[in-house]
Structures are given as structure tokens and as C-alpha cells.
Amino acid sequence: MKKNSLFLILPLMIFSGCNSLSGAATPIPTISLDSSLPQQIQSTSVAPDLSREEKEQSPAIGGVTASGVVVSVNQAQFVANSSSSVKLVQTTVGAEVKKGEILVVLAGREKMQAAVEASRLDLLSAEQGLEAVYRDTDKVRSAAQVRLAEARKALDDAIKRREYRNFRNGSESSINEARADFILAKDNLEKASDAYGYFVDLDDDNVNKAGALTALAAAQKAYDRAVANLNYLTGMPADLDVEQAEADLQAAKAEVAAAENDFDRVKNGPDAETIALAEARVSNAKAQLLSSQSALDEMEIKAPFDGTIGRLSVHTGDWVTPGQLILAMIDLKDLRVETTDLSERDVVKVRGGEPVTVYVKALDMDITGAVAEIAPMADTLGGDVVYQTIISLDEIPEGLLPGMSVDVRYE
């Protein structure tokens, strides 16, 4: 116990001597070294045994810190999508603008407006076409039914003509009728020939001779026709006639198949393929209109939110090319902090909603805030695994700007 007493008193004497050098006398405290001291030290140095739920609800401890940077919650960049000239610039760097305010106007708006009107006309035409598909259902069905009936009638006729080409040109009744005509014509020819024989020796200008000659000529023509008709009806058709009849038959069959297919598609309502095509045209027309309208809107760059112009890269009369930055704007009234190097060892100690203190180096001030988000996916920084946390700030002090470096201390 004596060794212990000397060991504890010596430092106190040294501190007392240091205080005396400064000219201020400080009483030396009296230290009791009774047997109860170790028990008091032991009882105050042991952490309470917390349950699992209490540990999960308790704030992070152990002095966790991370570096970070101030960022704007709302920020936007505008780049040119096509080549154009700058018609008008109505803002400057650092200017505060309101949502919807026109900032920059590009040339060529008239051309884009014409494209929008053309797209609207195409959309109207496509929508009318779709309406007609449903409105003209009965008319289309009737037309398809008429076409089918006519096609079937034509097929029947083609079948008959083709079958005729397998036999004599004439039917039995036609041949009998032609043979009878032939017999009568032959008899008339003989009688006319005999009658003309009575006048054959008379002068050519004799009226009776002329009448007999006329009757003989008419009888001869009738006889020739009867012979030709009978020969045709009793003969077989030519190869060319057979081929023509076969071609007509196949064409009639194809027309019936097509007519039946068309009728099947519309007999129970509008054709599904026709509806799909009409709807596709409407969708395409809407997309074209949206694209044209978007291109027109891009000719006027408007502020998407209340904010401040952070960068302006063009002036009136400049020529811009696709991908070129025109301007950028940020919201200085809605800032937050994103950490960059919170290690995997420390992220497990951080919990959403817990308070933090943010030290802004440029302003040399502390700002209070809270953990808003903890990224579940890791990044790597110099070979180390780090996680990003997003810190919401309780207030936005004057002079705080995006890009400023900060140190975050998790409470």
C-alpha cells in the first residue's frame, strides 16, 4: 500500500509544481486510498449490458467521421441536341430564376412548329382510320359476303367449262340439233339447185334467174354453217382451249379461298389484324408528335425549377453543335452533403436518422444535420471499401455552395 501511495501522489505534486510556475496557487486535492476505491473504479468503467433491441436503437458511438462534399439536390444541365444558332440569351451567371422562365432561345423554331403541325395531322388521320375500322364493320362484312358469293358462282362456271373440255365440244342434244339443221340445210340446198336449173340458160339480166340464184346462194351459206357447226360440236376441243379452261378454273379456286379468308376475318366483327395495324399507326403518330413537340420545346430552354444559373456557355449569335453544354443551373436553397470515404468498418455504426455535425472548412463553421440515406452498395477509394451517406442539413447558412468540402461527425 505504501508503494501505491507514492505512485499516485507523485503526479499530483508535479501538476502542482506546474501550477505554481504560473503564479496561481492551486490546492492539492486529497486522495483517499481506502479499500473501496478499486470497487468504485471498477463499477464506473463497465458498460451496461444492453439487449439486442436496445443496441439496434442506440445511436452510433465511437467518434465516427467521414469526409464529404456539399451538393445541390436540384441541378440541371442543358446540352444542344442539334446544330443551331443562339437567337436570344435572357440570363447571366449567378442570376436567380423562377421555374418556367425562358433562359435561352435557339433559332429554327418555325421549322419545328411546322413539323409539330404535320405530326398532329398524321395523328388525326390515324385516329380517324381506327374509328372507321369499328364504324364500317357491317359494310365491310357485307362486301366480303358479296365477294364470296360471286367467287363461288364464278368457280361453278369454271368447273363446268373445264369439264366440257374433256368431251366433244357439244352436248348430245346440241349435236342432234346441229345434225337436224344440217339435213334441212342440205335439202334446201338441193331444192334451190334444182330450181336454179330451170333458169340457168336464160340471160343474166332475167329477173327469175336472178331470184333463183339468190335463193341458191342463201341455201349454200346455210348449208356451210350447218356443216361447220356440226363438225365443231362433234369434234374434240383444241389443247389451247383445254389449257385456258384449266387456268380459269385454278384462278376461280384461288379467288374463292381468298374471299372465304376475308369473310372469316370480318364475319364476327372487325379484323384483328386491321385493328392492330390501325392502332399501330395511331401509336406511331403519337410518338412522332411527341418527338416533334419535344424538339420544339428544346428551342426554348426554360428553368425546370427555382434556382441559380451556375454556368452559361453561350451568347446571342453563337453556333451550337450536338452535345455542347448551353447552361447549367442549381438550387442553392436545397443543399445536402454526400460523404465520400465512410469505411466499411464505420458504416455499421451509422444509423439512419441519427444526428451529425458537419464542419464546413471554407466557412469554418459547424452545421447540424441528420443521416437521410445510407447507400447499400459499396464503392472503392484507394483500394478501401467505402459507403456513401447522404446528410440532410438543419439549415443552409449564407455562403454555403455546392462543391465545398466538409467533415462529418456522427454523434
GUKELO-802352 format. One record per residue (C-alpha): residue number from 0; x, y, z. Coordinates in pm, whole numbers, plus 50000, padded with zeros to 5 digits. Layout:
N
{zaba NUM, {X, Y, Z}}
...
This chain:
411
{zaba 0, {50000, 50000, 50000}}
{zaba 1, {50285, 50240, 50057}}
{zaba 2, {50423, 50186, 49706}}
{zaba 3, {50084, 50260, 49567}}
{zaba 4, {50056, 50576, 49772}}
{zaba 5, {50383, 50715, 49640}}
{zaba 6, {50291, 50632, 49278}}
{zaba 7, {49962, 50819, 49297}}
{zaba 8, {50079, 51126, 49482}}
{zaba 9, {50383, 51191, 49261}}
{zaba 10, {50193, 51305, 48956}}
{zaba 11, {49981, 51536, 49167}}
{zaba 12, {50289, 51701, 49303}}
{zaba 13, {50425, 51753, 48953}}
{zaba 14, {50099, 51916, 48837}}
{zaba 15, {50101, 52130, 49149}}
{zaba 16, {50451, 52245, 49070}}
{zaba 17, {50349, 52341, 48718}}
{zaba 18, {50064, 52548, 48852}}
{zaba 19, {50293, 52727, 49093}}
{zaba 20, {50511, 52834, 48798}}
{zaba 21, {50223, 53019, 48657}}
{zaba 22, {50182, 53218, 48980}}
{zaba 23, {49843, 53072, 49074}}
{zaba 24, {49842, 52855, 49382}}
{zaba 25, {49609, 52558, 49348}}
{zaba 26, {49528, 52340, 49650}}
{zaba 27, {49633, 51979, 49609}}
{zaba 28, {49330, 51752, 49631}}
{zaba 29, {49324, 51486, 49892}}
{zaba 30, {49304, 51133, 49753}}
{zaba 31, {49162, 50856, 49959}}
{zaba 32, {49324, 50516, 49901}}
{zaba 33, {49096, 50308, 50113}}
{zaba 34, {48982, 49967, 50009}}
{zaba 35, {48662, 50095, 49848}}
{zaba 36, {48842, 50281, 49565}}
{zaba 37, {48906, 49985, 49332}}
{zaba 38, {48543, 49883, 49358}}
{zaba 39, {48427, 50233, 49261}}
{zaba 40, {48663, 50245, 48966}}
{zaba 41, {48551, 49903, 48851}}
{zaba 42, {48182, 49985, 48883}}
{zaba 43, {48212, 50304, 48675}}
{zaba 44, {48424, 50155, 48393}}
{zaba 45, {48198, 49863, 48292}}
{zaba 46, {47937, 49936, 48016}}
{zaba 47, {47579, 49832, 48090}}
{zaba 48, {47465, 49504, 47941}}
{zaba 49, {47218, 49614, 47667}}
{zaba 50, {46970, 49390, 47497}}
{zaba 51, {46985, 49333, 47117}}
{zaba 52, {46690, 49568, 47059}}
{zaba 53, {46847, 49839, 47275}}
{zaba 54, {47177, 49809, 47086}}
{zaba 55, {46999, 49843, 46748}}
{zaba 56, {46807, 50152, 46869}}
{zaba 57, {47106, 50317, 47036}}
{zaba 58, {47292, 50583, 46835}}
{zaba 59, {47634, 50516, 46682}}
{zaba 60, {47918, 50581, 46922}}
{zaba 61, {48292, 50576, 46899}}
{zaba 62, {48367, 50908, 46715}}
{zaba 63, {48287, 50800, 46355}}
{zaba 64, {48385, 51066, 46100}}
{zaba 65, {48389, 51095, 45721}}
{zaba 66, {48477, 51347, 45456}}
{zaba 67, {48217, 51477, 45220}}
{zaba 68, {48112, 51743, 44976}}
{zaba 69, {47816, 51980, 44953}}
{zaba 70, {47582, 51909, 44660}}
{zaba 71, {47261, 52063, 44532}}
{zaba 72, {46951, 51845, 44547}}
{zaba 73, {46817, 52005, 44229}}
{zaba 74, {47055, 52064, 43943}}
{zaba 75, {47017, 52056, 43566}}
{zaba 76, {47238, 52078, 43259}}
{zaba 77, {47115, 52170, 42913}}
{zaba 78, {47301, 52050, 42603}}
{zaba 79, {47221, 52100, 42235}}
{zaba 80, {47058, 51808, 42055}}
{zaba 81, {47113, 51952, 41708}}
{zaba 82, {47314, 52219, 41537}}
{zaba 83, {47159, 52563, 41561}}
{zaba 84, {47235, 52925, 41630}}
{zaba 85, {47155, 53103, 41955}}
{zaba 86, {46876, 53351, 41889}}
{zaba 87, {46848, 53503, 42236}}
{zaba 88, {47009, 53477, 42582}}
{zaba 89, {46799, 53619, 42867}}
{zaba 90, {47005, 53534, 43174}}
{zaba 91, {47352, 53563, 43327}}
{zaba 92, {47575, 53353, 43551}}
{zaba 93, {47461, 53380, 43913}}
{zaba 94, {47114, 53505, 43824}}
{zaba 95, {46825, 53371, 44027}}
{zaba 96, {46548, 53238, 43802}}
{zaba 97, {46196, 53107, 43853}}
{zaba 98, {46051, 52781, 43728}}
{zaba 99, {45924, 52816, 43370}}
{zaba 100, {46128, 53128, 43296}}
{zaba 101, {46275, 53135, 42942}}
{zaba 102, {46653, 53142, 42962}}
{zaba 103, {46783, 53079, 42608}}
{zaba 104, {46606, 53070, 42270}}
{zaba 105, {46755, 52881, 41973}}
{zaba 106, {46687, 52960, 41608}}
{zaba 107, {46469, 52736, 41388}}
{zaba 108, {46151, 52739, 41591}}
{zaba 109, {45933, 52798, 41283}}
{zaba 110, {46058, 52480, 41117}}
{zaba 111, {45995, 52277, 41430}}
{zaba 112, {45645, 52426, 41462}}
{zaba 113, {45564, 52311, 41108}}
{zaba 114, {45683, 51959, 41197}}
{zaba 115, {45454, 51960, 41500}}
{zaba 116, {45152, 52060, 41291}}
{zaba 117, {45230, 51788, 41034}}
{zaba 118, {45254, 51530, 41314}}
{zaba 119, {44919, 51642, 41453}}
{zaba 120, {44760, 51598, 41111}}
{zaba 121, {44908, 51247, 41082}}
{zaba 122, {44771, 51162, 41425}}
{zaba 123, {44425, 51287, 41332}}
{zaba 124, {44427, 51078, 41014}}
{zaba 125, {44540, 50768, 41203}}
{zaba 126, {44270, 50814, 41469}}
{zaba 127, {44003, 50854, 41202}}
{zaba 128, {44127, 50536, 41036}}
{zaba 129, {44093, 50346, 41363}}
{zaba 130, {43741, 50480, 41415}}
{zaba 131, {43648, 50374, 41060}}
{zaba 132, {43755, 50017, 41134}}
{zaba 133, {43484, 49992, 41401}}
{zaba 134, {43228, 50216, 41229}}
{zaba 135, {43230, 50032, 40892}}
{zaba 136, {43214, 49680, 41033}}
{zaba 137, {42874, 49596, 40877}}
{zaba 138, {42970, 49746, 40542}}
{zaba 139, {43295, 49553, 40530}}
{zaba 140, {43120, 49230, 40629}}
{zaba 141, {42856, 49274, 40355}}
{zaba 142, {43118, 49347, 40092}}
{zaba 143, {43312, 49038, 40193}}
{zaba 144, {42997, 48825, 40177}}
{zaba 145, {42909, 48953, 39827}}
{zaba 146, {43261, 48887, 39707}}
{zaba 147, {43245, 48532, 39840}}
{zaba 148, {42912, 48462, 39666}}
{zaba 149, {43040, 48594, 39334}}
{zaba 150, {43360, 48395, 39366}}
{zaba 151, {43168, 48072, 39427}}
{zaba 152, {42943, 48138, 39126}}
{zaba 153, {43246, 48200, 38905}}
{zaba 154, {43404, 47878, 39032}}
{zaba 155, {43096, 47676, 38937}}
{zaba 156, {43106, 47819, 38586}}
{zaba 157, {43478, 47748, 38555}}
{zaba 158, {43428, 47388, 38667}}
{zaba 159, {43160, 47332, 38402}}
{zaba 160, {43374, 47485, 38127}}
{zaba 161, {43666, 47271, 38227}}
{zaba 162, {43455, 46955, 38230}}
{zaba 163, {43325, 47033, 37880}}
{zaba 164, {43682, 47029, 37756}}
{zaba 165, {43710, 46661, 37848}}
{zaba 166, {43446, 46563, 37587}}
{zaba 167, {43321, 46674, 37243}}
{zaba 168, {43265, 47042, 37203}}
{zaba 169, {42890, 46994, 37202}}
{zaba 170, {42648, 46809, 37417}}
{zaba 171, {42437, 46527, 37276}}
{zaba 172, {42131, 46748, 37238}}
{zaba 173, {42336, 47019, 37069}}
{zaba 174, {42483, 46768, 36827}}
{zaba 175, {42139, 46626, 36744}}
{zaba 176, {42006, 46973, 36682}}
{zaba 177, {42305, 47057, 36462}}
{zaba 178, {42263, 46734, 36264}}
{zaba 179, {41896, 46817, 36203}}
{zaba 180, {41995, 47166, 36088}}
{zaba 181, {42248, 47007, 35855}}
{zaba 182, {41987, 46774, 35699}}
{zaba 183, {41743, 47060, 35646}}
{zaba 184, {42013, 47284, 35503}}
{zaba 185, {42124, 47009, 35265}}
{zaba 186, {41768, 46955, 35148}}
{zaba 187, {41714, 47327, 35093}}
{zaba 188, {42038, 47348, 34901}}
{zaba 189, {41934, 47063, 34669}}
{zaba 190, {41593, 47220, 34607}}
{zaba 191, {41749, 47559, 34540}}
{zaba 192, {41995, 47400, 34299}}
{zaba 193, {41714, 47224, 34111}}
{zaba 194, {41514, 47546, 34088}}
{zaba 195, {41804, 47737, 33951}}
{zaba 196, {41846, 47467, 33682}}
{zaba 197, {41525, 47587, 33515}}
{zaba 198, {41664, 47935, 33458}}
{zaba 199, {42031, 47864, 33400}}
{zaba 200, {42011, 47912, 33023}}
{zaba 201, {41830, 48244, 33041}}
{zaba 202, {42003, 48579, 33011}}
{zaba 203, {42184, 48704, 33317}}
{zaba 204, {41953, 49003, 33345}}
{zaba 205, {41647, 48780, 33370}}
{zaba 206, {41458, 48852, 33692}}
{zaba 207, {41358, 48491, 33754}}
{zaba 208, {41712, 48373, 33701}}
{zaba 209, {41841, 48635, 33945}}
{zaba 210, {41585, 48531, 34209}}
{zaba 211, {41676, 48165, 34175}}
{zaba 212, {42046, 48248, 34200}}
{zaba 213, {41989, 48447, 34521}}
{zaba 214, {41795, 48160, 34678}}
{zaba 215, {42072, 47918, 34582}}
{zaba 216, {42340, 48140, 34740}}
{zaba 217, {42144, 48169, 35067}}
{zaba 218, {42088, 47794, 35078}}
{zaba 219, {42459, 47733, 35023}}
{zaba 220, {42554, 47964, 35317}}
{zaba 221, {42307, 47792, 35547}}
{zaba 222, {42442, 47455, 35441}}
{zaba 223, {42805, 47566, 35508}}
{zaba 224, {42710, 47693, 35853}}
{zaba 225, {42533, 47376, 35942}}
{zaba 226, {42832, 47166, 35830}}
{zaba 227, {43079, 47381, 36034}}
{zaba 228, {42858, 47374, 36343}}
{zaba 229, {42809, 47001, 36325}}
{zaba 230, {43179, 46940, 36275}}
{zaba 231, {43264, 47164, 36573}}
{zaba 232, {43014, 47007, 36809}}
{zaba 233, {43117, 46655, 36719}}
{zaba 234, {43491, 46735, 36738}}
{zaba 235, {43731, 46738, 37043}}
{zaba 236, {43850, 47075, 37184}}
{zaba 237, {44196, 47208, 37097}}
{zaba 238, {44482, 47188, 37352}}
{zaba 239, {44487, 47566, 37384}}
{zaba 240, {44120, 47568, 37481}}
{zaba 241, {44181, 47299, 37745}}
{zaba 242, {44473, 47493, 37894}}
{zaba 243, {44270, 47812, 37907}}
{zaba 244, {43982, 47637, 38082}}
{zaba 245, {44221, 47485, 38337}}
{zaba 246, {44381, 47823, 38408}}
{zaba 247, {44039, 47982, 38458}}
{zaba 248, {43946, 47704, 38700}}
{zaba 249, {44256, 47749, 38918}}
{zaba 250, {44209, 48126, 38927}}
{zaba 251, {43846, 48080, 39036}}
{zaba 252, {43955, 47844, 39316}}
{zaba 253, {44215, 48094, 39441}}
{zaba 254, {43959, 48374, 39443}}
{zaba 255, {43715, 48163, 39646}}
{zaba 256, {43988, 48082, 39902}}
{zaba 257, {44081, 48449, 39937}}
{zaba 258, {43716, 48555, 39964}}
{zaba 259, {43648, 48293, 40232}}
{zaba 260, {43953, 48404, 40429}}
{zaba 261, {43846, 48769, 40417}}
{zaba 262, {43493, 48685, 40519}}
{zaba 263, {43611, 48469, 40811}}
{zaba 264, {43814, 48763, 40945}}
{zaba 265, {43523, 49006, 40950}}
{zaba 266, {43213, 48794, 40998}}
{zaba 267, {43230, 48824, 41380}}
{zaba 268, {43348, 49186, 41395}}
{zaba 269, {43646, 49399, 41291}}
{zaba 270, {43951, 49211, 41169}}
{zaba 271, {44209, 49176, 41448}}
{zaba 272, {44499, 49241, 41209}}
{zaba 273, {44330, 49551, 41073}}
{zaba 274, {44267, 49680, 41424}}
{zaba 275, {44628, 49611, 41524}}
{zaba 276, {44757, 49795, 41218}}
{zaba 277, {44530, 50093, 41278}}
{zaba 278, {44630, 50109, 41645}}
{zaba 279, {44997, 50085, 41549}}
{zaba 280, {44953, 50381, 41316}}
{zaba 281, {44795, 50582, 41596}}
{zaba 282, {45078, 50492, 41835}}
{zaba 283, {45340, 50583, 41577}}
{zaba 284, {45167, 50913, 41505}}
{zaba 285, {45158, 50994, 41878}}
{zaba 286, {45528, 50915, 41909}}
{zaba 287, {45607, 51137, 41610}}
{zaba 288, {45404, 51420, 41760}}
{zaba 289, {45575, 51379, 42096}}
{zaba 290, {45916, 51384, 41928}}
{zaba 291, {45831, 51691, 41724}}
{zaba 292, {45688, 51872, 42026}}
{zaba 293, {45995, 51783, 42230}}
{zaba 294, {46221, 51921, 41957}}
{zaba 295, {46012, 52238, 41951}}
{zaba 296, {46029, 52274, 42330}}
{zaba 297, {46406, 52237, 42315}}
{zaba 298, {46424, 52552, 42104}}
{zaba 299, {46327, 52741, 42421}}
{zaba 300, {46526, 52647, 42729}}
{zaba 301, {46315, 52708, 43040}}
{zaba 302, {46408, 52679, 43406}}
{zaba 303, {46278, 52345, 43541}}
{zaba 304, {46279, 52474, 43899}}
{zaba 305, {46355, 52784, 44104}}
{zaba 306, {46731, 52815, 44116}}
{zaba 307, {47051, 52991, 44019}}
{zaba 308, {47240, 52990, 43690}}
{zaba 309, {47568, 52816, 43769}}
{zaba 310, {47722, 52817, 43422}}
{zaba 311, {47639, 52987, 43091}}
{zaba 312, {47841, 52873, 42790}}
{zaba 313, {47673, 53059, 42502}}
{zaba 314, {47595, 53410, 42387}}
{zaba 315, {47347, 53552, 42138}}
{zaba 316, {47455, 53465, 41785}}
{zaba 317, {47673, 53167, 41886}}
{zaba 318, {47652, 52840, 41690}}
{zaba 319, {47598, 52529, 41900}}
{zaba 320, {47658, 52166, 41797}}
{zaba 321, {47507, 51842, 41931}}
{zaba 322, {47632, 51762, 42280}}
{zaba 323, {47756, 52115, 42354}}
{zaba 324, {47673, 52249, 42700}}
{zaba 325, {47447, 52553, 42686}}
{zaba 326, {47393, 52623, 43054}}
{zaba 327, {47371, 52462, 43397}}
{zaba 328, {47163, 52566, 43696}}
{zaba 329, {47144, 52463, 44060}}
{zaba 330, {46921, 52519, 44361}}
{zaba 331, {47122, 52693, 44635}}
{zaba 332, {46831, 52674, 44878}}
{zaba 333, {46818, 52295, 44885}}
{zaba 334, {47166, 52162, 44963}}
{zaba 335, {47285, 51842, 45125}}
{zaba 336, {47608, 51660, 45200}}
{zaba 337, {47729, 51339, 45037}}
{zaba 338, {48013, 51159, 45214}}
{zaba 339, {48296, 51006, 45015}}
{zaba 340, {48510, 50790, 45246}}
{zaba 341, {48299, 50627, 45518}}
{zaba 342, {48472, 50291, 45565}}
{zaba 343, {48307, 49952, 45585}}
{zaba 344, {48419, 49931, 45949}}
{zaba 345, {48238, 50251, 46039}}
{zaba 346, {47925, 50224, 45826}}
{zaba 347, {47788, 49951, 46053}}
{zaba 348, {47793, 50205, 46338}}
{zaba 349, {47586, 50460, 46148}}
{zaba 350, {47209, 50453, 46150}}
{zaba 351, {46951, 50642, 45950}}
{zaba 352, {46811, 50947, 46124}}
{zaba 353, {47092, 50988, 46374}}
{zaba 354, {47222, 51343, 46425}}
{zaba 355, {47553, 51459, 46279}}
{zaba 356, {47771, 51765, 46293}}
{zaba 357, {47903, 51895, 45961}}
{zaba 358, {48215, 52110, 45966}}
{zaba 359, {48241, 52332, 45659}}
{zaba 360, {48606, 52405, 45602}}
{zaba 361, {48560, 52708, 45377}}
{zaba 362, {48324, 52876, 45623}}
{zaba 363, {48496, 52745, 45936}}
{zaba 364, {48162, 52662, 46095}}
{zaba 365, {47961, 52366, 46218}}
{zaba 366, {47614, 52281, 46087}}
{zaba 367, {47383, 52026, 46242}}
{zaba 368, {47203, 51768, 46036}}
{zaba 369, {47094, 51405, 46023}}
{zaba 370, {47163, 51090, 45824}}
{zaba 371, {46899, 51080, 45548}}
{zaba 372, {47024, 50781, 45347}}
{zaba 373, {47286, 50508, 45369}}
{zaba 374, {47389, 50359, 45035}}
{zaba 375, {47355, 49977, 45038}}
{zaba 376, {47613, 49939, 44760}}
{zaba 377, {47982, 49996, 44820}}
{zaba 378, {48240, 50194, 44626}}
{zaba 379, {48618, 50168, 44634}}
{zaba 380, {48853, 50450, 44726}}
{zaba 381, {49225, 50385, 44708}}
{zaba 382, {49165, 50013, 44748}}
{zaba 383, {48938, 50060, 45050}}
{zaba 384, {48569, 49974, 45059}}
{zaba 385, {48360, 50282, 45135}}
{zaba 386, {47991, 50362, 45154}}
{zaba 387, {47812, 50686, 45078}}
{zaba 388, {47577, 50850, 45324}}
{zaba 389, {47356, 51145, 45246}}
{zaba 390, {47322, 51411, 45513}}
{zaba 391, {47027, 51649, 45533}}
{zaba 392, {47112, 51986, 45684}}
{zaba 393, {46902, 52157, 45950}}
{zaba 394, {46982, 52497, 45797}}
{zaba 395, {47158, 52641, 45494}}
{zaba 396, {47399, 52911, 45613}}
{zaba 397, {47485, 53205, 45392}}
{zaba 398, {47784, 53138, 45173}}
{zaba 399, {47739, 52759, 45157}}
{zaba 400, {47792, 52648, 44798}}
{zaba 401, {47792, 52314, 44614}}
{zaba 402, {48136, 52159, 44591}}
{zaba 403, {48260, 52278, 44931}}
{zaba 404, {48450, 52018, 45132}}
{zaba 405, {48317, 51916, 45474}}
{zaba 406, {48395, 51680, 45760}}
{zaba 407, {48101, 51485, 45904}}
{zaba 408, {48099, 51368, 46264}}
{zaba 409, {47833, 51114, 46352}}
{zaba 410, {47702, 51171, 46705}}
